[in-house]
Amino acid sequence: MIHLSAITRTFHMGDQVVNALSDINLHIASGEYVSIMGPSGSGKSTLLNIIGLLDRPDSGRYELDDRLITDLPETEQAQIRREKIGFVFQSFHLIPRLTAAENIELPLVLSGIPPEQRQIRVNDALQAFELKQRASHRPAELSGGQRQRVAIARATIMRPSVILADEPTGNLDHQIGAEVMALLENLHHGGTTLIVVTHDRELGARAHRQIAMRDGKILTDQTDDAG
């Protein structure tokens, strides 16, 4: 599904050149549950951004579903991103002026889904994520856990084949964080590829496959045979 070959990414900070990713080679099969772990500055979020088509590598090849997409125009990458990839972020990234239902609906609007279909799919999502009673509330009126559930509902409303979660429990307490991870893992059990970036070893250990990064390189790549 996801195939990265010799991926590099550098950033210029003043006179310094930071090698965020160095010669990354990675294959993730459809339906896998993968955690990418490492300290701040290890390159894990940069890697996630490249997988999610939010950033471009300086060199290397990226194939998604057997299609080379490294050099595709931004318009085509944006379409692939909308159709195939869902994002869950630590800071939720909800639009403050929109209600919970409107935030969930936004990807459908951007994709030109007819209003009647949008209403059915949003209602189903509100029900599935136990947000029916919060549909008309704006993000400021929701708890952290509710906001993250809205974010996950929005990330999955287009029925993507892969979900990318960047520190999804970082702003939540332990109990609510566990509930959020259970939601994400339930989506994985339904066949969705789940990739979680975290610095939390306990959280990363929940994945069937654990990748450790440091200084822009993959140090270890281990699979839990029992998982």
Legacy VTK file of the C-alpha trace (Angstrom):
# vtk DataFile Version 3.0
C-alpha trace
ASCII
DATASET POLYDATA
POINTS 227 float
0.000 0.000 0.000
2.632 2.533 1.148
6.133 2.201 -0.282
8.887 4.721 0.426
12.283 4.347 -1.253
15.383 6.401 -0.337
13.303 9.306 1.001
15.232 12.357 2.214
14.006 15.675 3.585
16.103 18.617 4.738
15.180 21.949 6.286
17.213 25.142 6.375
17.288 26.923 9.739
19.411 30.014 9.334
22.846 28.826 8.261
22.168 25.275 9.413
20.859 22.377 7.341
18.751 19.898 9.312
18.444 16.392 7.893
14.903 15.609 9.007
14.821 12.334 7.040
17.814 10.419 5.703
17.433 7.566 3.193
14.123 6.239 4.529
12.984 2.901 3.083
9.626 1.699 4.348
6.793 -0.554 3.208
3.446 -0.630 5.019
0.871 -3.142 3.843
-2.862 -2.508 3.695
-4.562 -3.086 7.041
-1.445 -2.811 9.214
-1.358 -1.080 12.612
1.979 0.730 12.894
3.431 3.040 15.513
6.311 5.398 14.733
8.183 6.352 17.887
11.090 8.579 18.775
12.073 11.718 20.693
11.316 15.231 19.497
13.338 15.985 16.373
13.675 12.335 15.355
11.796 12.887 12.088
8.630 10.961 12.903
6.195 13.818 12.219
8.063 14.761 9.026
7.695 11.160 7.880
3.983 11.218 8.673
3.545 14.482 6.752
5.187 12.982 3.680
3.061 9.826 3.890
-0.006 12.081 4.241
0.984 14.269 1.273
1.242 17.346 3.463
4.919 17.686 2.529
7.179 16.582 -0.318
10.519 14.791 0.008
13.641 16.337 -1.461
14.508 13.021 -3.100
13.295 9.440 -3.263
10.118 7.702 -4.393
6.712 7.418 -2.730
4.185 4.925 -4.080
0.655 4.686 -2.701
-1.515 1.797 -3.885
1.071 1.031 -6.592
0.898 4.566 -7.965
3.961 6.818 -8.010
2.809 10.073 -6.464
6.062 11.806 -5.531
5.975 14.237 -8.453
2.238 14.581 -8.982
0.879 18.153 -9.137
-0.552 19.535 -5.907
-4.119 19.329 -7.254
-3.802 15.582 -7.848
-2.082 15.026 -4.510
-4.878 16.957 -2.789
-7.487 14.723 -4.396
-5.654 11.574 -3.289
-5.320 13.051 0.200
-9.064 13.732 0.426
-10.071 10.318 -0.865
-7.560 7.973 0.738
-6.113 9.570 3.892
-7.644 10.684 7.179
-5.726 12.819 9.692
-6.004 12.986 13.489
-3.841 15.586 15.240
-2.889 16.306 18.842
-4.428 19.785 18.655
-7.670 18.596 16.981
-7.534 21.292 14.238
-11.278 21.887 14.361
-12.723 25.105 12.918
-13.947 27.165 15.908
-16.925 28.823 14.186
-18.360 25.516 12.926
-20.479 23.147 15.003
-19.430 19.564 15.629
-21.700 18.386 12.815
-20.381 21.048 10.432
-16.760 20.150 11.219
-17.494 16.501 10.475
-19.312 17.448 7.272
-16.537 19.676 5.902
-14.615 17.013 3.901
-17.869 15.974 2.234
-18.569 19.582 1.255
-15.063 20.020 -0.179
-15.484 16.819 -2.187
-18.784 17.910 -3.685
-20.945 15.232 -2.050
-24.667 16.125 -2.493
-26.396 17.587 0.624
-28.762 14.630 1.054
-25.877 12.152 1.175
-23.903 14.451 3.451
-26.708 14.564 6.005
-27.030 10.778 6.106
-23.296 10.223 6.521
-22.900 12.948 9.161
-25.842 11.574 11.154
-24.320 8.093 10.998
-20.976 9.465 12.211
-22.567 11.408 15.076
-24.297 8.228 16.163
-21.202 6.044 15.817
-19.010 8.409 17.843
-21.671 9.172 20.485
-21.873 12.837 19.512
-25.602 13.162 18.772
-26.168 15.370 21.816
-23.231 17.602 20.841
-23.992 18.029 17.135
-24.851 21.728 17.396
-22.054 22.606 19.841
-18.931 24.449 18.715
-15.450 23.177 19.673
-15.121 25.618 22.610
-18.227 24.026 24.126
-16.827 20.484 23.934
-14.485 18.577 26.217
-11.093 17.452 24.953
-12.318 13.923 24.425
-15.383 15.125 22.548
-13.259 17.344 20.324
-10.989 14.443 19.477
-14.014 12.259 18.681
-15.233 14.995 16.330
-11.765 15.072 14.753
-11.775 11.294 14.257
-15.290 11.399 12.812
-14.152 14.106 10.394
-11.029 12.103 9.509
-13.072 9.020 8.633
-16.169 10.577 7.022
-14.683 10.055 3.535
-14.008 6.393 4.401
-10.240 6.603 3.847
-8.069 3.527 3.507
-5.426 4.916 5.897
-5.596 6.997 9.081
-2.555 8.992 10.206
-2.622 9.988 13.876
0.021 12.407 15.183
0.179 12.248 19.009
-3.630 11.701 19.108
-3.769 11.517 22.918
-1.214 14.243 23.659
-3.775 16.747 24.992
-5.937 14.209 26.820
-5.796 12.607 30.236
-5.006 8.892 30.490
-8.593 7.621 30.628
-9.886 9.751 27.754
-6.749 8.974 25.774
-7.422 5.255 26.171
-10.972 5.765 24.902
-9.686 7.662 21.854
-7.175 4.902 21.086
-9.947 2.322 21.374
-11.909 4.242 18.730
-8.921 4.336 16.395
-8.150 0.666 16.980
-11.762 -0.255 16.289
-11.403 1.416 12.883
-8.243 -0.632 12.321
-10.131 -3.819 13.195
-12.549 -2.852 10.432
-9.694 -2.992 7.905
-8.327 0.558 7.954
-4.549 0.994 7.924
-3.595 2.859 11.109
-0.304 4.721 11.560
0.271 6.416 14.918
3.156 8.781 15.647
4.004 9.051 19.342
6.837 9.594 21.802
4.890 7.489 24.354
6.346 3.965 24.519
3.238 2.548 26.197
1.026 3.928 23.463
3.393 2.796 20.721
3.526 -0.724 22.132
-0.190 -1.151 21.391
0.591 -1.352 17.660
1.315 -4.687 15.995
4.369 -3.139 14.342
6.658 -0.641 16.043
9.148 1.582 14.248
11.725 3.560 16.234
13.385 6.656 14.760
16.273 8.896 15.722
18.066 11.679 13.843
15.948 11.192 10.731
16.648 7.476 10.414
14.795 4.256 11.195
16.645 2.502 14.010
14.406 -0.535 14.475
11.338 -2.012 12.803
9.737 -4.793 14.825
6.534 -6.773 14.404
4.595 -8.331 17.272
3.885 -11.843 15.993
1.145 -12.234 18.595
-0.661 -9.166 17.204
LINES 1 228
227 0 1 2 3 4 5 6 7 8 9 10 11 12 13 14 15 16 17 18 19 20 21 22 23 24 25 26 27 28 29 30 31 32 33 34 35 36 37 38 39 40 41 42 43 44 45 46 47 48 49 50 51 52 53 54 55 56 57 58 59 60 61 62 63 64 65 66 67 68 69 70 71 72 73 74 75 76 77 78 79 80 81 82 83 84 85 86 87 88 89 90 91 92 93 94 95 96 97 98 99 100 101 102 103 104 105 106 107 108 109 110 111 112 113 114 115 116 117 118 119 120 121 122 123 124 125 126 127 128 129 130 131 132 133 134 135 136 137 138 139 140 141 142 143 144 145 146 147 148 149 150 151 152 153 154 155 156 157 158 159 160 161 162 163 164 165 166 167 168 169 170 171 172 173 174 175 176 177 178 179 180 181 182 183 184 185 186 187 188 189 190 191 192 193 194 195 196 197 198 199 200 201 202 203 204 205 206 207 208 209 210 211 212 213 214 215 216 217 218 219 220 221 222 223 224 225 226
